[in-house]
């Protein structure tokens, strides 16, 4: 999937169907000239239904088509025949999609399971036919109910990527390279900031045919919590990751300070993010010798205050197996 096809925020306009009219009809046959009322009910209007689909990763379907309308219910007929229901409209969305009210920004629905169906707009009820209104004092009612009108509303669909592990780091920290090595994903990789403009997902194959999902999130910059740079475009995706993997290059001027800046951006965006499991991976460690690593460990033990860390190199395949083991244990303890 190209970055242009990854869409995680859309506004759609939805309309459910009107209910059909109830029928006003009096039973007539060759030898029955004054039969009673037998007008049937109208059919209900079509619903607009949200449906989770595990095979989708983007909301690109709704980038170009934003209006969806269910059909109306058919009117009732003689012989108490009920009109057909309107045709429902199904909107397939990726898992992790939330539905918001555009005016209040309130989250109304959340889709997290494959095949899960949520009626986002109900169709109008069909009107009752005149046979319902027969009584001892009114044997031939000549009226029926009109169908109820459907609903019309616009919604915001917002996708928060569902992944077990989210990669967090500054631009050009090596996140895309790590994802390409540890999974079968093929993200764009280049030596300049903001190579990754949209989240990339990859499946990490583990032992005994087990696996977990890792997401490469666009790089953080200072001020991201206020929307600077890519801002909220990446931060909302981190919310759904159960474990956060902080990636900091070994040639960073101050690894501890860099980690604190990243942590502070998450804290300012949503303090609950700090409750997630954390692991720090120091990338590009093939540039270090054993003596330098030993010196760095002394400093890191003081600066990171007990947060686990490890040295890796995606290019040299250094520590990659150990990283998989550590992440698996964190996800399954």
RAURWO-V57886 format. One line per field, one symbol per residue. psi: psi as a letter, one per 40 degrees, with the letter a starting at -180 (. if undefined). burial: # if it has 24 or more other ideal C-beta (glycine too) atoms within 12 Angstrom, else .. A space follows every 10 residues. Layout:
psi=???
burial=???
This chain:
psi=hiddehhehi hihihiiiii iiihihhhid egdfiihfhi iiiiiiihhh hhheeieifd deddhehhhi iiiiiiaiff hhiiiihihh hhiihehihi hddeehhdih heihehhhhd hiiiiiiiie ddehidegdg hfiiiiiiia ihiiihhhhh hhidhhhhii ifeedddddd deaeigihhi fiifdheiih iihhhaiffi iihhhhiiii iheddeeibe beddddddde hdhhhhhhid eidgdddddd dddddddddh dedeeiiihh hhifeeeiid dddddddddd dddefehiii hihddefhed dddddddddd de.
burial=.....##### .#.####### #######... .....##### ########## ###..##### ##.....### ########.# .#####.### ########## .......### #......### ########## ####...... #..####### ########## ########## ########## ###.#.##.. ...####### ##.#.#.... .######### #..##....# .######### ########## .#..##.##. ###.##..#. ..#..##### #####..#.. ..#..#...# ..##..#### ####...### ..##.###.# #..
